[in-house]
Amino acid sequence: MALSTLIMHTECHAIEGLYVRLMSEKREDAPTDGDAETEEAKDAEKSSIRDLLVSAAFDLFTESGYENTTVDDIVRRAGVGRRSFFRYFPTKEAVVFPDHDRALDELVAYMEEGPRDADPVGRACDAALLVMRMYAENADFSARRYALTRSVPALRRHETTVVRSYERALAAYLERRFATLPDGGLRAHVIAAGIVAAHNYGLRAWLRSGAQGDATPSVGQALDLVRRNWADSGESVVVVARSSAPMWQVMQRLETALKDR
């Protein structure tokens, strides 16, 4: 066999061996159906433990009162370890709002994934409706939480923190969308506060009724007020004021300018 033919033959074998090894490694690294099933099982287990803790906590809050219930009481009732509680909830207050992180993530994702030419106020209002639907998914739990929160000052304070996180997320999105407007920052924060106020007004009206029926009409009606007043009309309002002017004066001029349109 000629030397050149021998070299070529050897190189082909080497390349073939490398290809087989790479494909074998790829198959080993690729997720299998079993891996997917394992991940699903882990997620289901996490959800189950989380639900157990929430259920145990609310049963104890009803039986003994919020202030008289400790984290140790909750984990004992749930049948899990103390470390499991803090793996899911940083504080006792947080167990009362177990769906907050998911709702906030969904709200932010909905706004960010919207088309660039979408009306930002309408998009933000629609995002707020996602939070309402989260409450409506489990109306009984939402009604129990509302009653508990009204009676416990510590939970009202925690609820204020939760609400502020929604408002900050809405304002951050609107600030980016209004970045080219002279009053973009002011407009973003005023509208974000308005959306949160409208959402909470409609939601609490539904909760006060015992969470009966559909929450959408009361929340939707409140948010429509924000849409009508702030939805994009293709116009911009420019208010000129000194940088040292107090906020009440800026708002007064803005209100006058809006009336004169």
VOTOR-187929 format. One record per residue (C-alpha): y, z, x. Coordinates in nm, 2 decimals. Layout:
BEGIN
+--------+--------+--------+
|  north |     up |   east |
+--------+--------+--------+
|      Y |      Z |      X |
...
+--------+--------+--------+
# end
This chain:
BEGIN
+--------+--------+--------+
|  north |     up |   east |
+--------+--------+--------+
|   0.00 |   0.00 |   0.00 |
|   0.34 |  -0.09 |   0.14 |
|   0.57 |   0.19 |   0.24 |
|   0.84 |   0.08 |  -0.01 |
|   0.59 |   0.07 |  -0.29 |
|   0.45 |   0.42 |  -0.20 |
|   0.81 |   0.57 |  -0.20 |
|   0.89 |   0.41 |  -0.54 |
|   0.56 |   0.54 |  -0.68 |
|   0.63 |   0.89 |  -0.55 |
|   0.98 |   0.88 |  -0.69 |
|   0.86 |   0.77 |  -1.03 |
|   0.61 |   1.07 |  -1.04 |
|   0.89 |   1.31 |  -0.94 |
|   1.12 |   1.18 |  -1.21 |
|   0.84 |   1.19 |  -1.47 |
|   0.76 |   1.55 |  -1.36 |
|   1.13 |   1.65 |  -1.39 |
|   1.16 |   1.49 |  -1.73 |
|   0.85 |   1.67 |  -1.86 |
|   0.98 |   2.01 |  -1.72 |
|   1.32 |   1.96 |  -1.88 |
|   1.17 |   1.87 |  -2.22 |
|   0.95 |   2.17 |  -2.20 |
|   1.24 |   2.40 |  -2.12 |
|   1.44 |   2.24 |  -2.40 |
|   1.16 |   2.31 |  -2.65 |
|   1.13 |   2.67 |  -2.53 |
|   1.51 |   2.73 |  -2.57 |
|   1.54 |   2.56 |  -2.91 |
|   1.54 |   2.79 |  -3.20 |
|   1.22 |   2.78 |  -3.40 |
|   1.16 |   2.84 |  -3.77 |
|   1.03 |   3.18 |  -3.67 |
|   1.35 |   3.26 |  -3.49 |
|   1.56 |   3.16 |  -3.79 |
|   1.33 |   3.38 |  -4.02 |
|   1.37 |   3.67 |  -3.77 |
|   1.75 |   3.64 |  -3.78 |
|   1.75 |   3.62 |  -4.16 |
|   1.53 |   3.93 |  -4.17 |
|   1.76 |   4.12 |  -3.94 |
|   2.06 |   4.02 |  -4.16 |
|   1.88 |   4.13 |  -4.47 |
|   1.79 |   4.47 |  -4.31 |
|   2.15 |   4.52 |  -4.21 |
|   2.27 |   4.44 |  -4.56 |
|   2.01 |   4.68 |  -4.70 |
|   2.11 |   4.97 |  -4.48 |
|   2.48 |   4.91 |  -4.55 |
|   2.41 |   4.90 |  -4.93 |
|   2.21 |   5.22 |  -4.91 |
|   2.49 |   5.40 |  -4.73 |
|   2.75 |   5.28 |  -4.99 |
|   2.53 |   5.37 |  -5.28 |
|   2.45 |   5.72 |  -5.14 |
|   2.82 |   5.78 |  -5.06 |
|   2.94 |   5.70 |  -5.41 |
|   2.66 |   5.90 |  -5.58 |
|   2.76 |   6.20 |  -5.37 |
|   3.13 |   6.15 |  -5.43 |
|   3.06 |   6.15 |  -5.81 |
|   2.83 |   6.46 |  -5.79 |
|   3.02 |   6.67 |  -5.53 |
|   3.36 |   6.52 |  -5.49 |
|   3.50 |   6.31 |  -5.21 |
|   3.64 |   6.60 |  -5.01 |
|   3.32 |   6.80 |  -5.04 |
|   3.10 |   6.52 |  -4.91 |
|   3.04 |   6.48 |  -4.54 |
|   2.90 |   6.19 |  -4.34 |
|   2.59 |   6.41 |  -4.27 |
|   2.54 |   6.44 |  -4.65 |
|   2.56 |   6.06 |  -4.69 |
|   2.31 |   5.97 |  -4.42 |
|   2.07 |   6.24 |  -4.54 |
|   2.09 |   6.10 |  -4.89 |
|   2.05 |   5.74 |  -4.76 |
|   1.76 |   5.84 |  -4.54 |
|   1.91 |   5.70 |  -4.22 |
|   2.04 |   5.84 |  -3.89 |
|   2.40 |   5.94 |  -3.83 |
|   2.44 |   5.66 |  -3.58 |
|   2.35 |   5.41 |  -3.84 |
|   2.65 |   5.52 |  -4.05 |
|   2.90 |   5.46 |  -3.77 |
|   2.74 |   5.13 |  -3.68 |
|   2.87 |   5.00 |  -4.01 |
|   3.17 |   5.22 |  -4.09 |
|   3.42 |   5.38 |  -3.85 |
|   3.53 |   5.65 |  -4.10 |
|   3.42 |   5.81 |  -4.42 |
|   3.72 |   5.63 |  -4.59 |
|   3.59 |   5.29 |  -4.48 |
|   3.26 |   5.33 |  -4.68 |
|   3.47 |   5.31 |  -5.00 |
|   3.60 |   4.97 |  -4.89 |
|   3.28 |   4.81 |  -4.75 |
|   3.38 |   4.45 |  -4.84 |
|   3.72 |   4.45 |  -4.68 |
|   3.63 |   4.28 |  -4.35 |
|   3.44 |   4.00 |  -4.53 |
|   3.72 |   3.94 |  -4.78 |
|   3.99 |   3.94 |  -4.50 |
|   3.78 |   3.69 |  -4.29 |
|   3.73 |   3.46 |  -4.60 |
|   4.10 |   3.48 |  -4.68 |
|   4.21 |   3.38 |  -4.33 |
|   3.94 |   3.11 |  -4.30 |
|   4.04 |   2.95 |  -4.64 |
|   4.41 |   2.93 |  -4.54 |
|   4.34 |   2.79 |  -4.19 |
|   4.08 |   2.53 |  -4.30 |
|   4.32 |   2.38 |  -4.56 |
|   4.47 |   2.04 |  -4.52 |
|   4.79 |   2.02 |  -4.32 |
|   4.98 |   1.87 |  -4.61 |
|   4.88 |   2.14 |  -4.86 |
|   5.15 |   2.34 |  -5.02 |
|   5.14 |   2.66 |  -4.81 |
|   5.24 |   2.89 |  -5.09 |
|   4.98 |   2.75 |  -5.32 |
|   4.72 |   2.78 |  -5.05 |
|   4.81 |   3.14 |  -4.99 |
|   4.79 |   3.22 |  -5.36 |
|   4.45 |   3.06 |  -5.39 |
|   4.34 |   3.26 |  -5.09 |
|   4.45 |   3.58 |  -5.27 |
|   4.23 |   3.47 |  -5.56 |
|   3.93 |   3.49 |  -5.33 |
|   3.99 |   3.86 |  -5.28 |
|   4.01 |   3.90 |  -5.66 |
|   3.67 |   3.73 |  -5.70 |
|   3.52 |   3.97 |  -5.44 |
|   3.62 |   4.26 |  -5.67 |
|   3.49 |   4.07 |  -5.98 |
|   3.15 |   4.01 |  -5.81 |
|   3.07 |   4.38 |  -5.86 |
|   3.29 |   4.49 |  -6.15 |
|   3.12 |   4.83 |  -6.20 |
|   3.16 |   4.92 |  -5.83 |
|   3.52 |   4.81 |  -5.83 |
|   3.60 |   5.02 |  -6.14 |
|   3.43 |   5.33 |  -5.98 |
|   3.63 |   5.27 |  -5.66 |
|   3.96 |   5.24 |  -5.85 |
|   3.90 |   5.57 |  -6.03 |
|   3.80 |   5.74 |  -5.71 |
|   4.10 |   5.60 |  -5.51 |
|   4.34 |   5.72 |  -5.78 |
|   4.22 |   6.08 |  -5.74 |
|   4.20 |   6.11 |  -5.36 |
|   4.52 |   6.09 |  -5.16 |
|   4.34 |   6.01 |  -4.84 |
|   4.18 |   5.71 |  -5.00 |
|   4.52 |   5.59 |  -5.14 |
|   4.65 |   5.60 |  -4.78 |
|   4.35 |   5.41 |  -4.65 |
|   4.39 |   5.15 |  -4.93 |
|   4.75 |   5.10 |  -4.82 |
|   4.63 |   5.02 |  -4.48 |
|   4.38 |   4.77 |  -4.63 |
|   4.65 |   4.60 |  -4.84 |
|   4.88 |   4.58 |  -4.54 |
|   4.61 |   4.38 |  -4.34 |
|   4.60 |   4.12 |  -4.62 |
|   4.98 |   4.10 |  -4.62 |
|   5.00 |   4.05 |  -4.25 |
|   4.74 |   3.78 |  -4.26 |
|   4.93 |   3.59 |  -4.54 |
|   5.26 |   3.63 |  -4.35 |
|   5.11 |   3.51 |  -4.02 |
|   4.98 |   3.19 |  -4.20 |
|   5.31 |   3.13 |  -4.38 |
|   5.52 |   3.19 |  -4.07 |
|   5.32 |   2.91 |  -3.89 |
|   5.37 |   2.68 |  -4.18 |
|   5.74 |   2.75 |  -4.21 |
|   5.81 |   2.74 |  -3.84 |
|   6.06 |   2.46 |  -3.87 |
|   6.27 |   2.62 |  -4.14 |
|   6.58 |   2.82 |  -4.04 |
|   6.47 |   3.11 |  -4.27 |
|   6.09 |   3.06 |  -4.20 |
|   6.02 |   3.41 |  -4.08 |
|   6.21 |   3.58 |  -4.37 |
|   6.06 |   3.34 |  -4.62 |
|   5.70 |   3.40 |  -4.50 |
|   5.73 |   3.78 |  -4.52 |
|   5.90 |   3.79 |  -4.86 |
|   5.64 |   3.55 |  -5.01 |
|   5.35 |   3.74 |  -4.85 |
|   5.48 |   4.06 |  -5.00 |
|   5.52 |   3.89 |  -5.33 |
|   5.17 |   3.75 |  -5.33 |
|   5.02 |   4.09 |  -5.25 |
|   5.23 |   4.26 |  -5.52 |
|   5.14 |   4.00 |  -5.78 |
|   4.77 |   4.01 |  -5.69 |
|   4.76 |   4.39 |  -5.71 |
|   4.95 |   4.41 |  -6.03 |
|   4.71 |   4.17 |  -6.21 |
|   4.40 |   4.33 |  -6.04 |
|   4.49 |   4.68 |  -6.14 |
|   4.56 |   4.58 |  -6.50 |
|   4.20 |   4.45 |  -6.51 |
|   4.07 |   4.76 |  -6.34 |
|   4.25 |   4.99 |  -6.58 |
|   4.07 |   4.82 |  -6.86 |
|   3.75 |   4.93 |  -6.71 |
|   3.70 |   4.60 |  -6.53 |
|   3.61 |   4.44 |  -6.87 |
|   3.60 |   4.06 |  -6.90 |
|   3.74 |   3.81 |  -6.65 |
|   4.00 |   3.92 |  -6.40 |
|   4.12 |   3.57 |  -6.33 |
|   4.37 |   3.54 |  -6.62 |
|   4.57 |   3.86 |  -6.53 |
|   4.57 |   3.79 |  -6.16 |
|   4.63 |   3.42 |  -6.20 |
|   4.93 |   3.48 |  -6.43 |
|   5.09 |   3.71 |  -6.18 |
|   5.03 |   3.47 |  -5.89 |
|   5.17 |   3.18 |  -6.09 |
|   5.50 |   3.36 |  -6.09 |
|   5.50 |   3.35 |  -5.71 |
|   5.40 |   2.98 |  -5.72 |
|   5.68 |   2.88 |  -5.96 |
|   5.95 |   3.06 |  -5.75 |
|   5.83 |   2.96 |  -5.40 |
|   5.61 |   2.65 |  -5.42 |
|   5.72 |   2.36 |  -5.21 |
|   5.98 |   2.15 |  -5.39 |
|   6.07 |   1.93 |  -5.10 |
|   6.39 |   2.12 |  -5.05 |
|   6.51 |   2.37 |  -4.79 |
|   6.77 |   2.64 |  -4.85 |
|   6.98 |   2.73 |  -4.55 |
|   7.17 |   3.06 |  -4.54 |
|   7.42 |   3.12 |  -4.26 |
|   7.47 |   3.48 |  -4.16 |
|   7.56 |   3.67 |  -3.84 |
|   7.26 |   3.80 |  -3.65 |
|   7.40 |   4.15 |  -3.69 |
|   7.42 |   4.11 |  -4.07 |
|   7.22 |   4.37 |  -4.27 |
|   6.91 |   4.25 |  -4.45 |
|   7.06 |   4.33 |  -4.79 |
|   7.34 |   4.09 |  -4.72 |
|   7.11 |   3.81 |  -4.61 |
|   6.90 |   3.86 |  -4.92 |
|   7.21 |   3.86 |  -5.14 |
|   7.33 |   3.52 |  -4.99 |
|   6.98 |   3.38 |  -5.03 |
|   6.96 |   3.48 |  -5.39 |
|   7.31 |   3.32 |  -5.46 |
|   7.20 |   3.00 |  -5.28 |
|   6.89 |   2.98 |  -5.49 |
|   7.08 |   3.02 |  -5.81 |
|   7.32 |   2.75 |  -5.72 |
|   7.05 |   2.48 |  -5.66 |
+--------+--------+--------+
# end
